[in-house]
Amino acid sequence: MISSKYTIRELNQATLLKTIIEKKEVFRAELAAATGLNKASVSDITKKLLDDQLIVETRVGDASTAGGRKPIMLTFNPQSATALSFDIGYNYLEGMLSYIDGTVLSSISKRRISIDATNVFDHIQESIHQLIRDLPETPHGIVGMTIGIHGVVFEDHPIFTPYYDLHKIDLQKELADHYDFPIYLHNEANLAALGEYTFSSHYQNLVSISIHSGIGCGIVASGKLQVGKHGKAGELGHSILYPDGRPCPCGNSGCLEQYASNKAVYEEFARLKGLDYVNSDILTDYVKKGDTDATALLKKNAALLSIGINNIIMMYDPDVIVINSKLYEKNPQMIEQIHANLTSQFTKDILVRNTRLKGNAILYGALAVTAQHFLNIRKLKLGKEK
């Protein structure tokens, strides 16, 4: 990692800060015992962290049974910095300004829009302007912006975006020419997995499946995001479900996402009912009214997705599979249907659940990227463990 004014430079500093974040509240002698650093080093480093306002002294603790001075407790300063996070699909934009601990300050949502290479910069710039309108003053200001892209992203550059053309521009450079904070671009499914890891789970091994226009999965193994040599790891939607099936923009035929993505489900239901537009709310309303077409379509979707989930479990053996989909969130019975389809001795006991981040896993994953770079901490845990 390249040190900069947005990065905590010194390794021992980062180690100490990570311990403070994990323990929530701790005194200096505990830090020395937990990190193996001597008391003089701990004292010097905590002074630097206090000067940088990354930690604060909160209260006087209890004295030990041997007596002596009462310790002063230390905790992470969640308002030390802010970050911008975006999730940009082919027909929507979600944005968030938050403190570095995930506390949301403002958010923006644009739906039923068309995103492409000619207008994405303007949409982002306009959204940033709205998000930072009431930007609070913090010791370090905005320390980064991370953007989730629906496609393959390698070293901050989209290289394959099947449902819009963002691979045709150097979006990071365009943004960097206008903003002086670090800018990161990542695959949205990878961000969703990192969001789950950082803010909603105590597990070190998980897979998060994001279902939108396509189907992607983020893979976290031993606390590290697995992106592959060329950024293509986790492209579950482009595994082949039906040989010689429907053509896919990737060049294959019969890919899973051509049958089981949210986009595919909505388009199929629209054809069945003669509707111009379908989303998760519309389809869920039909299900609640007992519409047999809607009910059958959801059951079919869960069955097809279960095939992909079975394959992912066989390859990665995770602790948990997290589903990140508005359709599944609004129809939790689909999770039960997935469990019913996972019948092999290898898969039947795997935990499959909906995201606990209420559709914001990508945004929280984006924040996690910025926080990891700023604090120089990998395997960062900021949320409540569940």
Secondary structure, 3 states (H helix, E strand, C coil): CCCCCCCCCCHHHHHHHHHHHHHCCECHHHHHHHHCCCHHHHHHHHHHHHHCCCEEEEEECCCECCECCCCEEEEECCCCCEEEEEEECCCEEEEEEEECCCCEEEEEEEECCCCCCCCHHHHHHHHHHHHCCCCCCCCCCEEEEEEEECCEEECCEEEECCCCCHHHCCHHHHHHCCCCCCEEEEEHHHHHHHHHHHHCCCCCCEEEEEECCCEEEEEEECCEEECCCCCCCCCHHHCECCCCCCECCCCCECECHHHHCHHHHHHHHHHHHCCCCCCHHHHHHHHHCCCHHHHHHHHHHHHHHHHHHHHHHHHHCCCEEEEECHHHHHCCHHHHHHHHHCCCCCCCCCEEEECCCCCCHHHHHHHHHHHHHHHCCCCCCCCCCC
